[in-house]
Amino acid sequence: MLATYGDRSPADIAEGIDSLELAWLVHQLEQHYGVPLDLDDEALARMSTVSGTLEVLQELKVETGSR
């Protein structure tokens, strides 16, 4: 999903996520799953990397795999 921001391939995605990518990703997840994500400042700070984002989403029980 993150690769679609800027029309990149998945191989072009770096581990680090900047604030614009994160805002876009959260919006896309909310739209895709139809639920608002209740993220506090600590969760958002942890989402500065791909692996951190996956951990937060798993804790929130958000599906991150393909449908």
N, CA, C and O atoms as a GROMACS GRO file, in nm:
protein
  268
    1MET      N    1   0.083  -0.119   0.000
    1MET     CA    2   0.000   0.000   0.000
    1MET      C    3   0.088   0.126   0.000
    1MET      O    4   0.056   0.223  -0.068
    2LEU      N    5   0.195   0.124   0.075
    2LEU     CA    6   0.283   0.240   0.082
    2LEU      C    7   0.350   0.268  -0.053
    2LEU      O    8   0.381   0.382  -0.084
    3ALA      N    9   0.372   0.164  -0.130
    3ALA     CA   10   0.435   0.181  -0.261
    3ALA      C   11   0.348   0.261  -0.358
    3ALA      O   12   0.400   0.324  -0.450
    4THR      N   13   0.218   0.260  -0.337
    4THR     CA   14   0.131   0.335  -0.428
    4THR      C   15   0.142   0.486  -0.408
    4THR      O   16   0.100   0.563  -0.494
    5TYR      N   17   0.198   0.528  -0.295
    5TYR     CA   18   0.223   0.670  -0.273
    5TYR      C   19   0.346   0.708  -0.357
    5TYR      O   20   0.456   0.662  -0.327
    6GLY      N   21   0.328   0.786  -0.456
    6GLY     CA   22   0.436   0.825  -0.545
    6GLY      C   23   0.460   0.724  -0.656
    6GLY      O   24   0.560   0.733  -0.727
    7ASP      N   25   0.368   0.628  -0.671
    7ASP     CA   26   0.375   0.530  -0.779
    7ASP      C   27   0.511   0.461  -0.783
    7ASP      O   28   0.580   0.465  -0.885
    8ARG      N   29   0.549   0.397  -0.672
    8ARG     CA   30   0.677   0.328  -0.661
    8ARG      C   31   0.655   0.178  -0.660
    8ARG      O   32   0.543   0.130  -0.641
    9SER      N   33   0.762   0.105  -0.680
    9SER     CA   34   0.753  -0.039  -0.666
    9SER      C   35   0.779  -0.074  -0.520
    9SER      O   36   0.845   0.003  -0.449
   10PRO      N   37   0.730  -0.188  -0.473
   10PRO     CA   38   0.756  -0.227  -0.333
   10PRO      C   39   0.905  -0.234  -0.300
   10PRO      O   40   0.944  -0.209  -0.186
   11ALA      N   41   0.988  -0.266  -0.397
   11ALA     CA   42   1.132  -0.273  -0.373
   11ALA      C   43   1.193  -0.135  -0.346
   11ALA      O   44   1.301  -0.125  -0.289
   12ASP      N   45   1.124  -0.029  -0.387
   12ASP     CA   46   1.173   0.107  -0.368
   12ASP      C   47   1.137   0.166  -0.232
   12ASP      O   48   1.175   0.279  -0.203
   13ILE      N   49   1.065   0.093  -0.150
   13ILE     CA   50   1.021   0.145  -0.021
   13ILE      C   51   1.133   0.127   0.081
   13ILE      O   52   1.182   0.017   0.103
   14ALA      N   53   1.171   0.237   0.142
   14ALA     CA   54   1.274   0.234   0.246
   14ALA      C   55   1.209   0.197   0.379
   14ALA      O   56   1.087   0.204   0.393
   15GLU      N   57   1.290   0.159   0.477
   15GLU     CA   58   1.239   0.124   0.610
   15GLU      C   59   1.180   0.247   0.679
   15GLU      O   60   1.080   0.235   0.751
   16GLY      N   61   1.240   0.364   0.659
   16GLY     CA   62   1.191   0.486   0.722
   16GLY      C   63   1.067   0.540   0.653
   16GLY      O   64   1.057   0.537   0.530
   17ILE      N   65   0.973   0.591   0.733
   17ILE     CA   66   0.851   0.653   0.681
   17ILE      C   67   0.848   0.797   0.728
   17ILE      O   68   0.854   0.823   0.848
   18ASP      N   69   0.840   0.891   0.633
   18ASP     CA   70   0.835   1.032   0.673
   18ASP      C   71   0.692   1.071   0.708
   18ASP      O   72   0.599   0.992   0.689
   19SER      N   73   0.675   1.190   0.759
   19SER     CA   74   0.544   1.232   0.811
   19SER      C   75   0.437   1.239   0.702
   19SER      O   76   0.321   1.206   0.729
   20LEU      N   77   0.471   1.280   0.581
   20LEU     CA   78   0.372   1.284   0.473
   20LEU      C   79   0.330   1.143   0.433
   20LEU      O   80   0.212   1.118   0.411
   21GLU      N   81   0.427   1.052   0.424
   21GLU     CA   82   0.394   0.913   0.392
   21GLU      C   83   0.304   0.853   0.500
   21GLU      O   84   0.209   0.781   0.470
   22LEU      N   85   0.334   0.883   0.625
   22LEU     CA   86   0.256   0.829   0.736
   22LEU      C   87   0.113   0.882   0.733
   22LEU      O   88   0.018   0.806   0.750
   23ALA      N   89   0.097   1.012   0.711
   23ALA     CA   90  -0.038   1.069   0.704
   23ALA      C   91  -0.116   1.006   0.589
   23ALA      O   92  -0.234   0.974   0.604
   24TRP      N   93  -0.051   0.989   0.475
   24TRP     CA   94  -0.116   0.928   0.359
   24TRP      C   95  -0.152   0.783   0.389
   24TRP      O   96  -0.262   0.738   0.357
   25LEU      N   97  -0.060   0.709   0.451
   25LEU     CA   98  -0.083   0.568   0.482
   25LEU      C   99  -0.200   0.550   0.579
   25LEU      O  100  -0.285   0.464   0.558
   26VAL      N  101  -0.204   0.631   0.684
   26VAL     CA  102  -0.314   0.622   0.781
   26VAL      C  103  -0.446   0.650   0.710
   26VAL      O  104  -0.544   0.579   0.733
   27HIS      N  105  -0.450   0.751   0.627
   27HIS     CA  106  -0.572   0.782   0.551
   27HIS      C  107  -0.612   0.664   0.463
   27HIS      O  108  -0.729   0.626   0.460
   28GLN      N  109  -0.517   0.607   0.391
   28GLN     CA  110  -0.546   0.494   0.303
   28GLN      C  111  -0.598   0.373   0.381
   28GLN      O  112  -0.693   0.306   0.338
   29LEU      N  113  -0.538   0.345   0.496
   29LEU     CA  114  -0.584   0.233   0.578
   29LEU      C  115  -0.726   0.256   0.627
   29LEU      O  116  -0.809   0.165   0.626
   30GLU      N  117  -0.755   0.378   0.670
   30GLU     CA  118  -0.890   0.411   0.717
   30GLU      C  119  -0.991   0.395   0.603
   30GLU      O  120  -1.101   0.343   0.624
   31GLN      N  121  -0.955   0.439   0.484
   31GLN     CA  122  -1.044   0.427   0.369
   31GLN      C  123  -1.061   0.281   0.328
   31GLN      O  124  -1.173   0.236   0.301
   32HIS      N  125  -0.952   0.208   0.324
   32HIS     CA  126  -0.954   0.068   0.279
   32HIS      C  127  -1.036  -0.020   0.372
   32HIS      O  128  -1.115  -0.103   0.326
   33TYR      N  129  -1.017  -0.004   0.502
   33TYR     CA  130  -1.086  -0.089   0.599
   33TYR      C  131  -1.214  -0.029   0.654
   33TYR      O  132  -1.288  -0.096   0.725
   34GLY      N  133  -1.241   0.097   0.621
   34GLY     CA  134  -1.365   0.160   0.662
   34GLY      C  135  -1.379   0.185   0.811
   34GLY      O  136  -1.489   0.195   0.864
   35VAL      N  137  -1.264   0.196   0.878
   35VAL     CA  138  -1.267   0.224   1.022
   35VAL      C  139  -1.163   0.330   1.054
   35VAL      O  140  -1.054   0.329   0.997
   36PRO      N  141  -1.196   0.421   1.146
   36PRO     CA  142  -1.095   0.519   1.186
   36PRO      C  143  -0.991   0.452   1.277
   36PRO      O  144  -1.025   0.367   1.360
   37LEU      N  145  -0.866   0.490   1.261
   37LEU     CA  146  -0.759   0.438   1.346
   37LEU      C  147  -0.742   0.534   1.463
   37LEU      O  148  -0.719   0.653   1.444
   38ASP      N  149  -0.752   0.482   1.583
   38ASP     CA  150  -0.737   0.563   1.703
   38ASP      C  151  -0.590   0.556   1.746
   38ASP      O  152  -0.551   0.468   1.823
   39LEU      N  153  -0.510   0.649   1.696
   39LEU     CA  154  -0.366   0.648   1.718
   39LEU      C  155  -0.325   0.762   1.809
   39LEU      O  156  -0.353   0.878   1.781
   40ASP      N  157  -0.257   0.729   1.919
   40ASP     CA  158  -0.206   0.834   2.007
   40ASP      C  159  -0.067   0.875   1.959
   40ASP      O  160  -0.013   0.817   1.864
   41ASP      N  161  -0.009   0.973   2.024
   41ASP     CA  162   0.122   1.025   1.983
   41ASP      C  163   0.231   0.918   1.989
   41ASP      O  164   0.320   0.915   1.904
   42GLU      N  165   0.223   0.830   2.089
   42GLU     CA  166   0.322   0.723   2.101
   42GLU      C  167   0.314   0.627   1.982
   42GLU      O  168   0.417   0.589   1.926
   43ALA      N  169   0.193   0.589   1.944
   43ALA     CA  170   0.175   0.498   1.830
   43ALA      C  171   0.225   0.563   1.702
   43ALA      O  172   0.294   0.499   1.622
   44LEU      N  173   0.193   0.689   1.682
   44LEU     CA  174   0.239   0.759   1.562
   44LEU      C  175   0.391   0.769   1.558
   44LEU      O  176   0.451   0.755   1.452
   45ALA      N  177   0.453   0.792   1.672
   45ALA     CA  178   0.599   0.798   1.677
   45ALA      C  179   0.661   0.664   1.641
   45ALA      O  180   0.764   0.658   1.574
   46ARG      N  181   0.599   0.556   1.686
   46ARG     CA  182   0.649   0.423   1.655
   46ARG      C  183   0.632   0.388   1.507
   46ARG      O  184   0.700   0.299   1.456
   47MET      N  185   0.543   0.457   1.438
   47MET     CA  186   0.515   0.430   1.297
   47MET      C  187   0.610   0.505   1.203
   47MET      O  188   0.576   0.528   1.087
   48SER      N  189   0.726   0.543   1.252
   48SER     CA  190   0.824   0.612   1.167
   48SER      C  191   0.906   0.514   1.084
   48SER      O  192   0.990   0.556   1.004
   49THR      N  193   0.882   0.384   1.102
   49THR     CA  194   0.946   0.282   1.019
   49THR      C  195   0.839   0.182   0.973
   49THR      O  196   0.732   0.174   1.032
   50VAL      N  197   0.870   0.109   0.868
   50VAL     CA  198   0.777   0.008   0.818
   50VAL      C  199   0.753  -0.098   0.925
   50VAL      O  200   0.638  -0.136   0.950
   51SER      N  201   0.859  -0.146   0.988
   51SER     CA  202   0.842  -0.250   1.090
   51SER      C  203   0.765  -0.197   1.211
   51SER      O  204   0.683  -0.269   1.268
   52GLY      N  205   0.789  -0.074   1.251
   52GLY     CA  206   0.714  -0.014   1.360
   52GLY      C  207   0.567   0.002   1.326
   52GLY      O  208   0.480  -0.019   1.411
   53THR      N  209   0.539   0.038   1.202
   53THR     CA  210   0.401   0.051   1.156
   53THR      C  211   0.330  -0.083   1.162
   53THR      O  212   0.216  -0.091   1.208
   54LEU      N  213   0.396  -0.188   1.116
   54LEU     CA  214   0.335  -0.320   1.121
   54LEU      C  215   0.306  -0.364   1.264
   54LEU      O  216   0.202  -0.423   1.291
   55GLU      N  217   0.396  -0.334   1.355
   55GLU     CA  218   0.374  -0.368   1.496
   55GLU      C  219   0.252  -0.296   1.552
   55GLU      O  220   0.168  -0.358   1.618
   56VAL      N  221   0.242  -0.167   1.525
   56VAL     CA  222   0.127  -0.089   1.574
   56VAL      C  223  -0.002  -0.143   1.514
   56VAL      O  224  -0.101  -0.159   1.586
   57LEU      N  225  -0.004  -0.169   1.385
   57LEU     CA  226  -0.125  -0.218   1.320
   57LEU      C  227  -0.164  -0.356   1.373
   57LEU      O  228  -0.283  -0.385   1.388
   58GLN      N  229  -0.066  -0.440   1.401
   58GLN     CA  230  -0.097  -0.572   1.459
   58GLN      C  231  -0.158  -0.556   1.597
   58GLN      O  232  -0.251  -0.628   1.633
   59GLU      N  233  -0.106  -0.463   1.676
   59GLU     CA  234  -0.162  -0.438   1.808
   59GLU      C  235  -0.306  -0.387   1.800
   59GLU      O  236  -0.389  -0.417   1.886
   60LEU      N  237  -0.334  -0.310   1.695
   60LEU     CA  238  -0.470  -0.257   1.675
   60LEU      C  239  -0.560  -0.358   1.605
   60LEU      O  240  -0.679  -0.333   1.586
   61LYS      N  241  -0.504  -0.472   1.568
   61LYS     CA  242  -0.579  -0.578   1.499
   61LYS      C  243  -0.625  -0.534   1.361
   61LYS      O  244  -0.734  -0.573   1.316
   62VAL      N  245  -0.544  -0.452   1.291
   62VAL     CA  246  -0.575  -0.410   1.155
   62VAL      C  247  -0.512  -0.510   1.060
   62VAL      O  248  -0.393  -0.540   1.072
   63GLU      N  249  -0.590  -0.561   0.966
   63GLU     CA  250  -0.536  -0.653   0.867
   63GLU      C  251  -0.436  -0.580   0.779
   63GLU      O  252  -0.465  -0.472   0.728
   64THR      N  253  -0.317  -0.640   0.761
   64THR     CA  254  -0.215  -0.576   0.677
   64THR      C  255  -0.181  -0.659   0.556
   64THR      O  256  -0.100  -0.616   0.474
   65GLY      N  257  -0.240  -0.776   0.541
   65GLY     CA  258  -0.213  -0.861   0.426
   65GLY      C  259  -0.306  -0.832   0.312
   65GLY      O  260  -0.396  -0.749   0.323
   66SER      N  261  -0.284  -0.901   0.201
   66SER     CA  262  -0.369  -0.886   0.083
   66SER      C  263  -0.504  -0.951   0.108
   66SER      O  264  -0.516  -1.046   0.186
   67ARG      N  265  -0.604  -0.898   0.043
   67ARG     CA  266  -0.738  -0.956   0.055
   67ARG      C  267  -0.756  -1.065  -0.044
   67ARG      O  268  -0.862  -1.126  -0.051
   0.00000   0.00000   0.00000
